[in-house]
């Protein structure tokens, strides 16, 4: 082997390893000692023996650096044992009959020792890799089961926005497993993917069918609501009189169902505008009536002030005459608006009417001839009973019968209290 003449002066210094591991013949042939024999590694005819040995020692140093780097990578970790074993085999091939001068056997021993260590570590890695694959298979099977569960749902009861998000999340997890997880056996991976893909396709099919059916139902409702809008808008010339018909249309609107958010919002805006126009006519009419009622309300309030004299009048007949006059004036004024104001005024007048009626009822009861006759008869009966009890009391006192005295007094007091109630 002929070496290139690329040596530099600073690399021509004799190596301490040269007398032990290499030699140079007179014709420039360089050999390396391997045990008790010498093996030719090349020729260096254009330089001195020291330069020749230095050249092949540098070759050895490069190989030693590769072995050291391999050992450092092993110590630091990060690389798999299988990768390091492959690198070790490459370095070992370079060491076999290498064109270098140095302790090649020592390097081979180091590589061999490292290879044995890596072999044991590779077995451990293999066990861990198999466990990782088993775990990855379980995780993929779980994703498949979740996807198939989504596919098995009743399409009519599924919340499709949520279901679509769930399936997308499952697919993202599947892709993450493929990109970052261990490689599964081909047959297992294909089987699981087929199940996942079929479940995903089923969900997508059900979703398309559901929305197609929903679109069809929405179209029916949309057409129905469009007709309701047209009928509502046609009521505009009737003004306030169109409100009852509009309410019937509103009931039909509520029972029509949904036509999709965008269509519903647009149609409802038109339907509501038609109703607002009708109710606006009512509001205008009520406002006009309220304005026209201002003087009427003031007049009725003045009558209520006059009606206070009804309760102050002691003569019931005169009080009734006064109230009757006020009631006639009240009716002549007529109705007032708004209704709440009218209701409040009527309630105040009704209280005065009820108070007078109560006075009249009480007066009639007290002056009723039949009632007076019954009261006079009761008075006579009580007077006779009192006279009798007083005689019995006198007899008991004369005889000294304490029990008879007590009974006569008690009965006498009771009859006197009854007579007092009757006004006797």
Beta strands, then each sheet from edge to edge (+ up, - down):
strand 1: 22-24
strand 2: 29-34
strand 3: 37-43
sheet 1: 1+ 2- 3+
end
